[in-house]
């Protein structure tokens, strides 16, 4: 099997398992990292796990932070 075919099959398996293709998952992880950094001083990377379930998805966002940022909200 050609290397290109292996990569294509791997992408299809990941998409079927996760419900997201790798590009969409990477973009979601970038967006969640941005939001997390608004509220916390991150001490490492942000890990996004998306698992397809019978009825929807189980989504987990994991990161470590050195501190929470204080902010005032105007309502």
Buried (B, 14 or more C-beta within 10 A) or exposed (E): EEEEEEEEEEEEEBBEEBBBEEEEBEEBBEEBBEEBBEEBEBEEEBEBEBEBEEEEEEEEBEBEBEEEEEEEEEE
